[in-house]
Amino acid sequence: MKKLIPVLALGISLGFASCQFKGGSETHTETLSTSGNIVLDSAKSKIVHMDPNSFFSYEIDGDKIAVSTLNNSLMSYEVDGESLTKLTEEHDIKLFDKAIKALAKQQESKKAEDIKQP
């Protein structure tokens, strides 16, 4: 009986862990697409420069943001299909922050790959 309780506890905890992992992986989707030269600040929290005709789009769990400088324009945004010249809504700003973090992670990964190659 003394061995049965730890075995049951372990089995139950593994069951909960697998349900939480499985549920999270089925519903979480994240994609990032980029084109052109995009430069982030040293804190990797905002865009310092985007070459003309550059863009990036980021989608997470159905929320989508795109940032572009198409046709040599200033940066413009599209959030969930709505064109914006400035981000003012808290949801949009948080989505943009997530996009910047994903972009920074992608750039760091690419930089690491470039260093590995002779």
ABEGO torsion letter per residue (X at the ends): XAAAAAAAAAAAAAAAAAAAAAAAAAABBBBBBBBEBBBBBAAGABBABBBBGBBBBBBBGGBBBBBBABGGBBBBBBBGGBBBABBABAAAAAAAAAAAAAAAAAAAAAAAAAAABX
